[in-house]
């Protein structure tokens, strides 16, 4: 037997073996908007410590008080500093400006971009293509000292905020450069009952994930629904 044959390979890591993220503080930039507020509510309801960020601390405090569940409201910079994981849920037209201003407090943080660059006209929603390729890639370019991932694009803000909805029946496509970071985001998604995080590639693949929201908006309008996604056979 050769030395090569005698070396046993380590077993492949189970892709569903995810870390315990229950102790992480989750910050939500844009937490006063529908999507951000809905995500903040769901994570807080699942027992996560949540901080809402806004340009105006007073708005963040008011939104946090409305949610309850121990949620705090702070200005964006302090929210970034106090959080372990920071979800970016700001409007697309303010995306770059917001992140440029937060480069320092977001340094070293795990950033989860869930912004969808969309346009709207009389025909409905359509995808925009940022110069960098996607909102997530723009975030990565603006935040060179942060660990940027992309996730939570396809969630209905209506369902997220509806307290009568016990489970959110959907998968979350998670993208990023570091498997350790995407594992954390997948684990966070799984904290919300009914939800599952699925690794979907590197940030260069974020554009089509962000763009798919335009299709889901069309589905929702046609069928009066709050459509999500499920990935089969995994």
N, C-alpha and C positions, 0 to 999 in steps of 0.2 A: 504494500500500500504506500503510495506516495504521500509526501507531506501535505500536498494540496488536497488529496482525497481525505486525509485524516482531519482536516479542519471542518468543523461543522458550522454551517451558516446559522446566524441568529434568526429565530422565527420572525416573520413579518409582523409588524405592529398592526393590531386590530384597528381599522379605521374608526370604529365606534367606541374605542377606548379613549374617552375624553376627560380632561382635567376637571377637578372640583373648582367651580368658579363662584360658589355661593358667598364667599367673603369679599369679592371684588366690588368696588364702588363704581357704579355706572353713571357717567355724565351724559346728558343729552343736550347738545347745542341746537337751538331751535326748538326747545322743549315747550314753547308756548304755542307752536303751530299744531295742526291736527295730527300729523304723523308723529312728531316728536312727543307730543303730550300723550298720544296713545301708547307709544313704546314705553314712556316713563311709567305710565299707569300699569302696564302689564308686567314690567320687571319688578316694580314695587309690590304688586299683588303677589308675585312669586317669591317675595321675601328678599329681593335684592336691595341694597342700599342705593338710592337714586338721587342725583342732583340735577335739577333743570337749570340750563343756562340761557340767558337772553342778553341782548345789548343793554337792556335796562333791567337792573336788579329788581326793581319794583314789579315789573311784569312777571319775572320769573317767580318771585315770592307769591304773587297772586295765583299763578297757575299751580304752584306746588301746594298751596293751601287748599285749592279746589280738589286736587287729587287726594291729599291726605296721605295715609300709609307711611308717614315718616319722610316723605319726599321734601328736599330742601330746594330753595330757589336762590340763585346767585347770578352775578354778571358772568358773561362768557369766560373771561380770563380766570376768574376764581373757580368756576365750575371745572375748567380744564385742569387747573392745578390740583384740585381736591379729588379728582377722579382717577381710577386705574385704567378704565376703558372709556373712551369718549366717542359717542355716536354723533355723527354730523347729519342733522336733519333740517338744515336751513334751506330756504328757497334757492333754486339754481341761480337766479340773477344776483344773489348776494354771496354765493359760494366762495368765489376767489377772494373777495374783499374780506370776508369773515376769517378765512384761514390765514391769509397774509398777516392779519393783525394778531393772530394767536400762535404764531410760529414758536415763540419762546415758551409759553406755558404748556404747549402740546409736545415739546421736545421730550423724547423718551417714552411717550405714551402710546398705547395701542389705540389707534383711531379707526373707527368703522364708518365708512362713508355710505350713506343710503340715499344720496341725492340722485334724482332722475332728470337729466337735461331734456326738457320737452318744450315744444312749441304748440300753440293752439290756433286754429283758424276755423272757418265755417264747416270744414270737412272733419274736424275733430282734432285729436291729439296726434302729434308726430314727433319722432326722435330728432334731437339735435346732436351734432358731432363736435364736441369741444376740440380745440386745437391740439390738446394733449392726447386725444383719443376717447376719453371718458371723464366723468366727474372724479372717479377714483384716481385715475392717473394724474389729473390736475392736482388733486389733494397730495399725492405722493411727490409731485414736483415742487409744490409750495411748502411741504413739510418734510424736508430732507432728514431731519433728526427724529421723525416719528415713524412708527411701524403701521403703515396704512393697509387696511383691508377694505373689502366692500361686501355689504350684506343688507338684508331687510328692505329690499327695493319693492317687493311685490305684495306688501301687506296692505289690507284695507284699513284706512284710518277709522272708518265707521265701526268696523268690528273691534278694532283695538280699544276704542273708547267706550264700547257698549258693555256696561257692567253685568248685563244679563247673559252675555256670551261667556260660557265657562271655558271653552277650548277654541283655539284658533287652528283650524284644520288646514295646514299648509306646510310646505317645505321652504326653507330659506337657502338660497344659493349664496355660498360664501367663497370669496376670492381673495387671494393674497400671495405674497412671495415667500412667507415663512409658514411651514406646516404647523409649527407650535402656535403661531398667532391665529391661524384659521381654526385650529382645534379649540382655542379659547372662545372664539366667536360662535362656533358650532355648539359648544357647551352652553353658552349664554342663550342661544336660540332655544335649546332644549329645556331651559328653565321655564318657558312659557308652555302650559299644557296644550297638547295637540300639535305643537310646532317641532320641527326637526331641522337642524342645519346640515347641509350637504356641500362638501367641498366641490367647487366648480371651476378650478383653474387659477391661473395667475392673473394679476391685474390687467394684463394686456387683453384679457377676455371680458373685461367689465362692460364694454360698450354695448354688446348685444344683450347683456343682462339688464342694464339700465333701460335700453330701448324697448324691451319687451313690455314695459309698463304701458306704452302707447297702445299695444294690442289688448292688454287687459282692460284698459279704459273703454275700448270699443266693445269688448265682451260684456262688460258691466252695463253699458248703456243699452245694448241690444237685448240682454236677458234680465235686466233689472236685478243684477246680482252684485256680489262682492267677491269676485273670483280670486283664487289663489293658484298655486302650483303644487303638484305632486310629482316627484321623480320616481319612476317605477324600477323594479328589479334591483334596488340597492337597500 
